Amino acid sequence: MGRLDHTHIRVPDRASAVAWYAEHLGFEPVDAYDFWATGIEGGPVQISADGGATTLAIFEASEDGHPMIPQVNGIAFSVDADTFAAFVRSLPGAIQGPLGRPVLASDVVDFDLCWAIDLMDPWGNRYELNCYDYDAVQRELVEADAVTPTRYWPAGLHEAYETARHGAGSGETSR
C-alpha cells in the first residue's frame, strides 16, 4: 500500500479546524495542494506538520453542493506509478468500493495533481490509493489500457487555476 499519504477529516467549519490544528499541533496548509481548497467547491485544505509528506485533508461536512462522493473519514496511501497500475490492472476483484460494488478500473479518479482509487475493507473502513506520478500513470495506465477515469470537475480547471495564480506563460505548475 505504500506510505501513509493523508487522512480525511470532516469538520463543521474548515477554517476554524485549520486554525485549531495550526495553533495546537503545528499543522500548516500545503501550498502545492491549494488548488483543491480554493479552486474546487467543497475541496479539502491539505495541512501538514511534516512539510507535506503526510497530511490531513480537512473537508467541511456539508451535504449540499459537494462535487465529490460525500467524503467520510478515511486513510489514503501513496504508491508509485507501477504499483498503482498493477493494482488497477488486478481489478475487478474481491475488493469493494464505496459505491457498494467491486472496484473497477473506471473508478480511477483524475484529481489533476494525482490519480486515486477508493476502496473499502470488509468492515466498511475506507481507504484511498494515490499516485502523484501523474504523467506516468496517464501514459502507462490510462492511455496504454484505455482507462476512462472518473472526474469530479472539468479537465483544464487546474491549468486555469495555475495560470491565474502564476500568470500566463510562467510555465509553473504543481504537477
C-alpha positions in Angstrom: 0.0 0.0 0.0 3.0 2.4 0.0 3.4 5.1 2.6 0.7 6.9 4.5 -0.2 9.9 2.4 -3.2 11.6 4.2 -6.3 11.0 6.2 -9.7 12.6 5.5 -11.1 14.7 8.4 -14.7 16.1 8.3 -15.4 19.2 10.3 -18.3 21.7 10.5 -16.1 24.7 9.8 -13.0 24.1 7.7 -11.3 27.5 8.5 -11.7 27.0 12.3 -10.3 23.5 12.1 -7.3 24.6 10.1 -6.7 27.4 12.7 -7.0 24.9 15.6 -4.6 22.3 14.0 -2.1 25.2 13.4 -2.3 26.6 16.9 -2.3 23.4 18.9 -0.5 20.8 16.7 1.7 22.9 14.4 0.0 22.0 11.1 0.3 24.4 8.1 -1.5 24.4 4.8 0.5 22.8 2.0 0.7 25.2 -0.9 1.1 22.5 -3.6 -2.5 21.4 -2.9 -4.1 24.8 -2.5 -5.9 24.2 -5.8 -8.2 21.7 -4.1 -9.1 24.1 -1.3 -9.6 27.2 -3.4 -10.3 26.0 -6.9 -12.9 23.3 -6.1 -16.2 23.8 -4.3 -16.0 21.6 -1.3 -12.4 20.6 -1.9 -10.1 19.9 1.1 -7.5 22.1 2.7 -4.4 19.8 3.0 -2.4 20.6 6.1 0.8 19.1 7.4 3.1 19.1 10.3 6.0 17.5 8.4 6.4 19.7 5.3 3.7 17.9 3.3 5.0 14.3 3.4 1.8 13.3 5.3 -1.3 15.5 5.5 -4.7 15.9 6.9 -7.3 16.6 4.2 -9.8 18.9 6.0 -13.3 18.7 4.4 -16.2 20.8 5.5 -19.0 18.4 6.5 -21.6 19.8 4.1 -24.0 17.5 2.2 -25.1 20.0 -0.4 -23.0 21.3 -3.3 -20.1 18.9 -2.8 -18.9 17.7 -6.3 -17.3 14.6 -4.9 -18.8 11.5 -3.4 -19.6 12.7 0.2 -16.3 12.3 2.0 -16.1 10.4 5.2 -13.1 9.8 7.4 -10.6 7.6 5.7 -6.9 6.9 5.2 -5.0 7.4 2.0 -1.8 5.7 0.9 0.7 6.9 -1.7 2.3 4.5 -4.1 4.5 4.7 -7.2 3.1 4.5 -10.8 4.0 0.8 -11.2 2.2 -0.2 -8.0 -0.8 1.9 -8.9 -1.1 0.5 -12.4 -0.6 -3.1 -11.1 -3.4 -2.6 -8.6 -5.8 -1.2 -11.2 -5.0 -3.9 -13.6 -5.9 -6.5 -11.0 -9.5 -5.2 -10.9 -12.3 -6.2 -10.7 -11.7 -8.5 -7.7 -13.0 -9.1 -4.3 -12.3 -5.5 -3.1 -15.4 -3.5 -2.7 -15.6 0.3 -3.3 -17.7 3.0 -1.6 -20.4 2.5 -4.2 -21.2 -1.0 -2.9 -19.8 -3.0 -5.7 -16.3 -4.3 -6.7 -13.8 -1.6 -7.6 -13.3 -1.2 -11.3 -10.6 0.4 -13.4 -13.1 3.1 -14.4 -13.2 4.1 -10.7 -9.8 5.6 -11.0 -10.2 9.3 -10.3 -8.3 12.0 -12.1 -7.6 14.8 -9.5 -5.4 16.8 -11.9 -2.4 16.6 -9.5 -2.7 12.9 -8.7 -4.6 9.7 -9.5 -6.7 8.0 -6.9 -8.9 5.0 -6.3 -11.2 4.4 -3.4 -11.8 1.1 -1.7 -13.3 -0.4 1.5 -12.3 -3.3 3.7 -14.9 -5.9 4.7 -15.8 -3.8 7.8 -16.6 -0.6 5.9 -13.3 1.2 6.6 -12.5 3.5 3.7 -9.1 3.8 2.0 -7.7 5.7 -0.9 -4.7 4.7 -3.0 -3.0 7.7 -4.6 -0.2 8.2 -7.1 1.4 11.6 -7.7 3.4 10.5 -10.7 0.7 11.9 -12.8 2.3 11.8 -16.2 3.5 8.2 -15.8 0.0 6.9 -14.8 -1.5 8.9 -17.7 0.9 7.4 -20.2 1.4 3.8 -18.8 -2.1 3.1 -17.5 -4.8 5.4 -18.6 -3.6 5.7 -22.3 -2.0 2.3 -22.5 -5.0 0.4 -21.2 -7.7 2.8 -22.5 -9.0 3.5 -18.9 -11.7 6.1 -18.8 -11.1 7.8 -15.4 -13.7 9.5 -13.2 -13.5 13.3 -13.0 -15.2 15.4 -10.4 -14.6 18.7 -12.3 -13.8 19.6 -15.9 -10.4 19.0 -17.4 -8.4 22.2 -17.7 -9.7 23.7 -14.4 -6.4 23.1 -12.7 -4.4 24.7 -15.6 -6.7 27.7 -15.5 -6.1 28.0 -11.7 -2.4 27.8 -12.1 -2.4 30.4 -14.9 -4.4 32.7 -12.8 -2.1 32.1 -9.8 1.2 32.4 -11.6 0.4 34.3 -14.7 0.1 33.2 -18.3 3.3 31.8 -19.8 5.0 31.3 -16.4 5.3 27.6 -17.1 4.9 26.9 -13.3 2.6 24.1 -12.3 2.2 22.0 -9.2 2.4 18.8 -11.2 
